[in-house]
Each structure stands twice: as structure tokens, then as C-alpha cells.
């Protein structure tokens, strides 16, 4: 029995494309976009938590600052990038680092 690997690979690629089209599996690009947006989303969640917390405010602000820094490196969307810079500046300001708060927005 002669197995034609080109036919098998072609059938696999066709099945994969059909599954992606119908949303059964996510494309690599979609997964990467989700990973990119995670840092900014996490930064905002942590920043909101810092507003509520009494005992952990400084720690949460530092965590938010780190997530905003990562988001700035990852974000492709201009709007989200500007928001990340503003969030980073706000974290610096709330932590008493006025010089970096100003420098972030320059």
C-alpha cells in the first residue's frame, strides 16, 4: 500500500482551515493577540484592587506598574499603548515617584 504524504498533509491543512473558519480552533494570530492584551488587562485589575485595599495598596501599585511596563512593550494598538502609558504614570504618581510620573508622559 502506497501512502502519499502530500495528500495526507493537504487533507490535514484543509481540515485545519475549515475548523479555523468555523471557529472550532483559534488561529495562532488570535492567540498572540490575546496574550498581548493580558498584561494591560491585568494592570487595570491590579490598579483597581489597589484603590480598594488598605493593607496591600503599595504592593498592588508596584504590581500594576510592572504590568503596565510589560504592556507598553507588547501593545500594538495605539489607543491601548497610550492607555498603558497613562496607567504607568498614574502608578508612579501614586507611589510618590513624581519624576517618573512626568517622564512617562513626555
Buried (B, 14 or more C-beta within 10 A) or exposed (E): EEEEEEEEEEEEEEEEEEEBEEEEEEEEEEEEBEEBBBBBEBBBBBBEBBEEEEEEBEEBBBBBBBBBBBBBEBBEEEEBBEBBBEBBBBBBBBBEBEEBBEEBEE
